[in-house]
Amino acid sequence: MGRSPYLAPDFYGKALAEGRHRAIVGGRWDETGRAQMAALIEVGRMQPHHHLLDIGAGALRLGCKAVAYLELGHYWGTDASRDLMLAGYAAELADPARLDPAQLIADDAFAFPGVPEAITHAIAFAVFPHLPNDCLGQALANLARFPRLEVFLFTVFLAPEVQAGAPFRQPDGVVTTRTGRPGMFWNAM
């Protein structure tokens, strides 16, 4: 499998110039955002007083729902493209005053710079299946610095027994690779 399209030069710039901030993160915009919120509330038992880190926040598909649900200042988003998050901030938030744009942080190394230790919940939905295998390990290692983290929900694609690193086309057409490690869909830390 070739490099992720998200790593291609000017991937974000071209899509944003064409007004495609939603398209960058895939289809089913509202449905997926609702599913993410439901998972955080039902599985992760997230309540308004909790602090959420949205890893791979993109154009705020989840953020536009979580910002309205959480207490002020309790949502933080990271993504490889801050411009993409700012496009979502401008177009998708019902009340932009509920989110300080400084809480949208460019981070392509899963280092979570500037994110406070108060984080209790983290989510990375449809992030790792599109990136090199070592990104998940990097994120897990760096999440250890959040002493209050209770729940980390993330998605991976599972592939049949094929050679590690070999491409596999999922039923919906997405091409992923098998990491050689078992996948997890959620983990309460």
Backbone as CSV, one residue per row, in Angstrom:
resi,resn,N_x,N_y,N_z,CA_x,CA_y,CA_z,C_x,C_y,C_z
1,MET,0.855,-1.174,0.000,0.000,0.000,0.000,0.891,1.223,0.000
2,GLY,0.538,2.227,-0.767,1.306,3.466,-0.816,1.091,4.305,0.418
3,ARG,1.770,5.437,0.430,1.617,6.366,1.553,0.166,6.820,1.681
4,SER,-0.175,7.177,2.877,-1.513,7.704,3.141,-1.723,8.991,2.359
5,PRO,-2.907,9.199,1.785,-3.163,10.461,1.085,-3.064,11.661,2.031
6,TYR,-3.283,11.437,3.319,-3.194,12.519,4.298,-1.764,13.029,4.452
7,LEU,-0.801,12.231,4.015,0.599,12.625,4.108,1.117,13.240,2.811
8,ALA,0.295,13.296,1.793,0.700,13.860,0.499,0.893,15.375,0.623
9,PRO,1.880,15.915,-0.098,2.100,17.368,-0.044,0.851,18.142,-0.452
10,ASP,0.496,19.131,0.319,-0.622,20.042,0.088,-1.990,19.354,-0.026
11,PHE,-2.117,18.161,0.563,-3.401,17.461,0.569,-4.499,18.350,1.161
12,TYR,-4.214,18.917,2.327,-5.209,19.735,3.008,-5.449,21.047,2.277
13,GLY,-4.392,21.699,1.848,-4.524,22.983,1.176,-5.421,22.914,-0.047
14,LYS,-5.236,21.893,-0.862,-6.051,21.741,-2.072,-7.522,21.511,-1.727
15,ALA,-7.779,20.613,-0.793,-9.173,20.311,-0.429,-9.854,21.519,0.209
16,LEU,-9.142,22.233,1.056,-9.732,23.408,1.705,-9.993,24.517,0.696
17,ALA,-9.095,24.684,-0.265,-9.286,25.701,-1.304,-10.534,25.410,-2.139
18,GLU,-10.880,24.125,-2.245,-12.071,23.720,-2.995,-13.321,23.686,-2.106
19,GLY,-13.193,24.101,-0.834,-14.338,24.119,0.069,-14.789,22.752,0.533
20,ARG,-13.863,21.793,0.563,-14.215,20.409,0.896,-13.769,20.003,2.302
21,HIS,-13.952,20.865,3.300,-13.490,20.530,4.646,-14.194,19.282,5.205
22,ARG,-15.450,19.086,4.892,-16.145,17.887,5.351,-15.669,16.642,4.610
23,ALA,-15.434,16.775,3.326,-15.058,15.629,2.500,-13.713,15.031,2.907
24,ILE,-12.827,15.852,3.450,-11.508,15.355,3.854,-11.649,14.224,4.859
25,VAL,-12.622,14.316,5.754,-12.761,13.323,6.810,-13.720,12.200,6.433
26,GLY,-14.192,12.154,5.223,-15.031,11.060,4.768,-16.509,11.402,4.783
27,GLY,-17.306,10.456,4.375,-18.754,10.655,4.264,-19.478,10.474,5.583
28,ARG,-20.772,10.495,5.507,-21.648,10.295,6.664,-21.303,11.252,7.810
29,TRP,-21.184,12.534,7.483,-20.732,13.553,8.431,-21.550,13.530,9.723
30,ASP,-22.842,13.786,9.634,-23.664,13.898,10.834,-23.817,12.549,11.528
31,GLU,-24.051,11.508,10.762,-24.225,10.164,11.319,-22.980,9.737,12.111
32,THR,-21.815,9.983,11.569,-20.577,9.593,12.236,-20.351,10.426,13.496
33,GLY,-20.603,11.722,13.425,-20.471,12.569,14.608,-21.399,12.128,15.731
34,ARG,-22.633,11.767,15.378,-23.582,11.273,16.387,-23.106,9.950,16.988
35,ALA,-22.562,9.070,16.147,-22.059,7.779,16.642,-20.879,7.978,17.592
36,GLN,-20.008,8.921,17.281,-18.879,9.208,18.162,-19.371,9.724,19.518
37,MET,-20.311,10.658,19.500,-20.850,11.184,20.763,-21.528,10.073,21.556
38,ALA,-22.298,9.242,20.893,-22.988,8.144,21.579,-21.978,7.204,22.230
39,ALA,-20.907,6.884,21.531,-19.880,6.002,22.099,-19.233,6.640,23.326
40,LEU,-18.919,7.926,23.230,-18.303,8.601,24.369,-19.231,8.630,25.582
41,ILE,-20.514,8.859,25.352,-21.467,8.958,26.458,-21.860,7.576,26.990
42,GLU,-22.144,6.637,26.076,-22.636,5.332,26.507,-21.509,4.395,26.945
43,VAL,-20.488,4.262,26.147,-19.386,3.361,26.478,-18.389,4.046,27.411
44,GLY,-18.055,5.287,27.088,-17.066,6.018,27.871,-17.626,6.748,29.072
45,ARG,-18.961,6.738,29.204,-19.627,7.400,30.325,-19.182,8.862,30.487
46,MET,-18.977,9.541,29.357,-18.575,10.940,29.394,-19.751,11.809,29.826
47,GLN,-19.468,12.759,30.706,-20.445,13.718,31.177,-19.915,15.122,30.905
48,PRO,-20.775,16.139,30.982,-20.350,17.500,30.633,-19.139,18.029,31.400
49,HIS,-18.895,17.545,32.595,-17.755,18.043,33.375,-16.424,17.397,32.979
50,HIS,-16.467,16.357,32.166,-15.234,15.696,31.734,-14.474,16.562,30.723
51,HIS,-13.223,16.188,30.477,-12.349,16.896,29.537,-12.005,15.944,28.396
52,LEU,-12.288,16.352,27.157,-12.133,15.494,25.979,-10.993,15.957,25.095
53,LEU,-10.178,14.984,24.666,-9.161,15.200,23.640,-9.621,14.463,22.387
54,ASP,-9.891,15.206,21.322,-10.337,14.662,20.044,-9.116,14.584,19.132
55,ILE,-8.520,13.406,19.037,-7.311,13.186,18.247,-7.716,12.978,16.796
56,GLY,-7.148,13.768,15.891,-7.585,13.718,14.503,-8.928,14.409,14.362
57,ALA,-9.071,15.551,15.008,-10.342,16.276,15.077,-10.849,16.712,13.710
58,GLY,-9.968,16.824,12.734,-10.390,17.197,11.394,-11.181,18.482,11.367
59,ALA,-12.305,18.464,10.671,-13.156,19.651,10.519,-14.219,19.720,11.610
60,LEU,-13.949,19.082,12.744,-14.801,19.127,13.941,-16.141,18.408,13.764
61,ARG,-16.099,17.264,13.086,-17.296,16.425,12.917,-17.838,16.024,14.294
62,LEU,-16.953,15.618,15.187,-17.338,15.355,16.572,-17.345,16.656,17.365
63,GLY,-16.375,17.505,17.112,-16.222,18.731,17.882,-17.466,19.593,17.905
64,CYS,-18.188,19.692,16.789,-19.379,20.546,16.763,-20.460,20.030,17.706
65,LYS,-20.428,18.749,18.035,-21.374,18.179,18.991,-20.804,18.211,20.412
66,ALA,-19.537,17.873,20.558,-18.913,17.800,21.882,-18.774,19.172,22.524
67,VAL,-18.455,20.196,21.749,-18.309,21.550,22.298,-19.626,22.010,22.911
68,ALA,-20.741,21.700,22.272,-22.052,22.090,22.794,-22.427,21.293,24.046
69,TYR,-21.923,20.079,24.165,-22.258,19.186,25.280,-21.391,19.437,26.513
70,LEU,-20.116,19.652,26.302,-19.169,19.784,27.414,-19.187,21.190,28.012
71,GLU,-18.738,21.285,29.250,-18.568,22.591,29.874,-17.513,23.380,29.095
72,LEU,-17.591,24.706,29.189,-16.640,25.574,28.488,-15.203,25.181,28.801
73,GLY,-14.379,25.121,27.764,-12.965,24.833,27.931,-12.615,23.372,28.094
74,HIS,-13.598,22.477,27.953,-13.346,21.062,28.197,-13.125,20.242,26.929
75,TYR,-13.114,20.868,25.776,-12.855,20.181,24.496,-11.515,20.661,23.949
76,TRP,-10.677,19.716,23.559,-9.400,20.001,22.892,-9.328,19.134,21.643
77,GLY,-8.889,19.717,20.542,-8.750,18.968,19.303,-7.335,19.054,18.781
78,THR,-6.839,17.938,18.264,-5.549,17.921,17.583,-5.744,17.311,16.207
79,ASP,-4.925,17.738,15.278,-4.971,17.203,13.917,-3.672,17.586,13.219
80,ALA,-3.338,16.872,12.167,-2.157,17.229,11.383,-2.319,18.610,10.749
81,SER,-3.559,19.026,10.523,-3.822,20.309,9.873,-4.656,21.223,10.773
82,ARG,-4.031,22.265,11.278,-4.793,23.255,12.055,-5.753,24.004,11.137
83,ASP,-5.355,24.223,9.889,-6.243,24.901,8.939,-7.550,24.142,8.758
84,LEU,-7.495,22.818,8.756,-8.705,22.016,8.631,-9.595,22.206,9.862
85,MET,-8.994,22.199,11.045,-9.793,22.414,12.255,-10.404,23.817,12.260
86,LEU,-9.634,24.800,11.814,-10.161,26.169,11.781,-11.280,26.320,10.759
87,ALA,-11.225,25.559,9.663,-12.330,25.568,8.695,-13.589,25.013,9.357
88,GLY,-13.442,23.941,10.127,-14.571,23.394,10.870,-15.071,24.362,11.932
89,TYR,-14.158,25.027,12.591,-14.512,26.026,13.605,-15.386,27.117,12.974
90,ALA,-14.985,27.599,11.815,-15.708,28.683,11.149,-17.055,28.228,10.581
91,ALA,-17.126,26.987,10.103,-18.323,26.548,9.385,-19.271,25.657,10.186
92,GLU,-18.778,24.975,11.202,-19.581,23.915,11.811,-20.059,24.185,13.235
93,LEU,-19.419,25.063,13.967,-19.823,25.291,15.357,-21.059,26.185,15.421
94,ALA,-22.070,25.734,16.146,-23.276,26.546,16.312,-22.972,27.806,17.117
95,ASP,-22.061,27.698,18.072,-21.683,28.834,18.918,-20.161,28.849,19.065
96,PRO,-19.453,29.478,18.125,-17.986,29.484,18.179,-17.416,30.067,19.469
97,ALA,-18.174,30.887,20.181,-17.685,31.466,21.434,-17.467,30.397,22.507
98,ARG,-18.020,29.201,22.308,-17.847,28.115,23.293,-16.504,27.408,23.154
99,LEU,-15.720,27.732,22.125,-14.424,27.072,21.925,-13.360,28.113,21.602
100,ASP,-12.320,28.144,22.403,-11.173,29.002,22.134,-10.368,28.336,21.022
101,PRO,-10.111,29.028,19.906,-9.347,28.415,18.816,-7.958,27.937,19.248
102,ALA,-7.435,28.449,20.355,-6.145,27.986,20.860,-6.213,26.526,21.320
103,GLN,-7.433,26.002,21.496,-7.606,24.615,21.903,-7.658,23.668,20.703
104,LEU,-7.371,24.185,19.522,-7.248,23.388,18.298,-5.777,23.416,17.911
105,ILE,-5.098,22.307,18.089,-3.640,22.267,18.023,-3.148,21.399,16.871
106,ALA,-2.282,21.969,16.039,-1.635,21.193,14.979,-0.683,20.195,15.628
107,ASP,-0.824,18.933,15.254,-0.011,17.882,15.869,0.001,16.675,14.943
108,ASP,1.061,16.532,14.167,1.149,15.377,13.273,2.009,14.259,13.852
109,ALA,2.464,14.428,15.114,3.323,13.427,15.737,2.667,12.775,16.954
110,PHE,1.398,13.082,17.205,0.687,12.533,18.356,1.431,12.822,19.660
111,ALA,1.963,14.041,19.769,2.698,14.481,20.961,1.795,15.262,21.906
112,PHE,0.666,15.745,21.427,-0.336,16.478,22.199,0.250,17.706,22.908
113,PRO,0.977,18.544,22.170,1.597,19.723,22.795,0.543,20.719,23.268
114,GLY,0.710,21.226,24.462,-0.195,22.238,24.985,-1.524,21.730,25.499
115,VAL,-1.782,20.439,25.409,-3.034,19.875,25.908,-2.869,19.673,27.421
116,PRO,-3.834,20.166,28.217,-3.675,20.091,29.676,-3.804,18.673,30.226
117,GLU,-3.223,18.459,31.384,-3.279,17.150,32.037,-4.679,16.780,32.508
118,ALA,-5.622,17.702,32.473,-6.986,17.461,32.953,-7.778,16.499,32.070
119,ILE,-7.255,16.102,30.922,-7.990,15.237,29.984,-8.430,13.949,30.683
120,THR,-9.737,13.646,30.576,-10.292,12.415,31.139,-10.715,11.420,30.062
121,HIS,-11.010,11.928,28.875,-11.467,11.096,27.765,-10.706,11.483,26.499
122,ALA,-10.385,10.488,25.702,-9.752,10.749,24.409,-10.408,9.841,23.375
123,ILE,-10.449,10.332,22.148,-11.021,9.551,21.054,-10.201,9.803,19.795
124,ALA,-10.007,8.747,19.035,-9.343,8.839,17.731,-10.153,7.969,16.779
125,PHE,-11.121,8.583,16.127,-12.053,7.858,15.271,-11.591,7.961,13.828
126,ALA,-11.362,6.820,13.196,-10.955,6.756,11.789,-9.669,7.530,11.545
127,VAL,-8.740,7.448,12.472,-7.448,8.113,12.342,-6.378,7.095,11.969
128,PHE,-6.177,6.099,12.797,-5.064,5.174,12.624,-5.161,4.253,11.408
129,PRO,-6.356,3.880,10.925,-6.398,3.029,9.735,-5.779,3.681,8.491
130,HIS,-5.616,5.000,8.502,-5.123,5.702,7.322,-3.662,6.121,7.442
131,LEU,-3.017,5.719,8.528,-1.667,6.186,8.791,-0.710,5.014,8.968
132,PRO,0.586,5.288,8.904,1.558,4.205,9.144,1.338,3.560,10.515
133,ASN,1.678,2.288,10.606,1.398,1.488,11.790,1.958,2.061,13.091
134,ASP,3.090,2.722,13.050,3.708,3.190,14.287,2.986,4.378,14.921
135,CYS,2.054,4.993,14.231,1.337,6.157,14.784,0.504,5.788,16.003
136,LEU,-0.149,4.636,15.994,-0.942,4.218,17.143,-0.047,4.033,18.364
137,GLY,1.080,3.389,18.202,2.010,3.206,19.318,2.499,4.526,19.876
138,GLN,2.779,5.467,18.984,3.222,6.790,19.415,2.126,7.485,20.224
139,ALA,0.890,7.416,19.750,-0.222,8.037,20.472,-0.407,7.392,21.839
140,LEU,-0.379,6.071,21.901,-0.547,5.388,23.184,0.549,5.771,24.166
141,ALA,1.766,5.832,23.700,2.880,6.208,24.583,2.694,7.626,25.120
142,ASN,2.258,8.546,24.275,2.120,9.931,24.709,0.860,10.186,25.526
143,LEU,-0.154,9.360,25.380,-1.350,9.493,26.216,-1.049,9.166,27.678
144,ALA,0.019,8.454,27.926,0.387,8.088,29.299,0.670,9.316,30.169
145,ARG,0.899,10.465,29.557,1.197,11.664,30.354,-0.056,12.332,30.922
146,PHE,-1.227,11.798,30.615,-2.477,12.347,31.141,-2.924,11.503,32.337
147,PRO,-2.618,11.934,33.563,-2.885,11.107,34.738,-4.365,10.867,35.019
148,ARG,-5.256,11.707,34.497,-6.691,11.567,34.764,-7.430,10.835,33.637
149,LEU,-6.701,10.419,32.615,-7.340,9.757,31.477,-8.011,8.471,31.932
150,GLU,-9.316,8.408,31.728,-10.119,7.242,32.108,-10.441,6.357,30.915
151,VAL,-10.674,6.981,29.758,-11.169,6.253,28.593,-10.470,6.761,27.337
152,PHE,-10.010,5.828,26.510,-9.493,6.151,25.180,-10.221,5.250,24.197
153,LEU,-11.047,5.843,23.356,-11.763,5.102,22.320,-11.072,5.349,20.993
154,PHE,-10.799,4.275,20.257,-10.190,4.439,18.948,-10.631,3.311,18.034
155,THR,-10.529,3.554,16.756,-10.924,2.555,15.776,-9.708,2.066,15.010
156,VAL,-9.800,0.818,14.627,-8.835,0.204,13.723,-9.641,-0.694,12.790
157,PHE,-9.096,-1.000,11.647,-9.708,-1.990,10.774,-9.023,-3.323,11.028
158,LEU,-9.812,-4.367,11.119,-9.257,-5.702,11.232,-9.229,-6.308,9.841
159,ALA,-8.163,-7.017,9.555,-8.013,-7.651,8.246,-7.850,-9.155,8.452
160,PRO,-8.180,-9.916,7.442,-7.995,-11.372,7.574,-6.510,-11.697,7.686
161,GLU,-6.234,-12.942,7.945,-4.847,-13.375,8.086,-4.127,-13.232,6.738
162,VAL,-3.456,-12.110,6.587,-2.610,-11.869,5.433,-1.265,-11.426,5.974
163,GLN,-0.297,-11.360,5.124,1.032,-10.944,5.548,0.984,-9.536,6.153
164,ALA,1.674,-9.358,7.277,1.732,-8.039,7.916,2.227,-7.011,6.912
165,GLY,1.543,-5.882,6.866,1.912,-4.806,5.952,1.309,-4.936,4.570
166,ALA,0.642,-6.068,4.292,0.029,-6.267,2.976,-1.274,-5.474,2.893
167,PRO,-1.570,-4.891,1.738,-2.814,-4.140,1.602,-4.034,-5.060,1.614
168,PHE,-5.140,-4.533,2.132,-6.396,-5.264,2.165,-7.525,-4.275,1.920
169,ARG,-8.419,-4.603,0.982,-9.549,-3.728,0.685,-10.721,-4.129,1.585
170,GLN,-11.161,-3.176,2.431,-12.283,-3.390,3.326,-13.586,-3.420,2.509
171,PRO,-14.680,-3.955,3.070,-15.952,-4.027,2.331,-16.448,-2.678,1.804
172,ASP,-16.099,-1.580,2.497,-16.555,-0.269,2.029,-15.595,0.364,1.029
173,GLY,-14.544,-0.371,0.645,-13.596,0.113,-0.355,-12.326,0.725,0.203
174,VAL,-12.273,0.980,1.505,-11.078,1.555,2.122,-9.974,0.516,2.102
175,VAL,-8.778,0.913,1.694,-7.627,0.022,1.688,-6.831,0.261,2.961
176,THR,-6.602,-0.822,3.717,-5.856,-0.752,4.970,-4.739,-1.779,4.933
177,THR,-3.907,-1.779,5.957,-2.875,-2.800,6.071,-3.024,-3.527,7.390
178,ARG,-2.606,-4.757,7.406,-2.598,-5.538,8.642,-1.303,-5.209,9.370
179,THR,-1.428,-4.911,10.650,-0.256,-4.521,11.424,0.515,-5.707,11.961
180,GLY,-0.105,-6.866,12.018,0.532,-7.999,12.659,0.223,-8.027,14.153
181,ARG,-0.493,-7.018,14.631,-0.899,-6.945,16.043,-2.420,-7.006,16.100
182,PRO,-2.966,-7.541,17.204,-4.431,-7.546,17.303,-4.965,-6.128,17.399
183,GLY,-6.179,-5.928,16.904,-6.807,-4.605,16.966,-7.710,-4.490,18.164
184,MET,-7.925,-3.255,18.588,-8.843,-2.976,19.682,-9.779,-1.878,19.211
185,PHE,-11.052,-1.970,19.558,-11.985,-0.931,19.178,-12.164,0.083,20.287
186,TRP,-11.993,-0.297,21.510,-12.027,0.673,22.599,-11.286,0.081,23.767
187,ASN,-10.821,0.947,24.627,-10.080,0.501,25.793,-10.333,1.469,26.936
188,ALA,-10.883,0.980,28.023,-11.023,1.814,29.222,-9.703,1.727,29.968
189,MET,-9.068,2.861,30.139,-7.751,2.867,30.778,-7.896,2.985,32.279
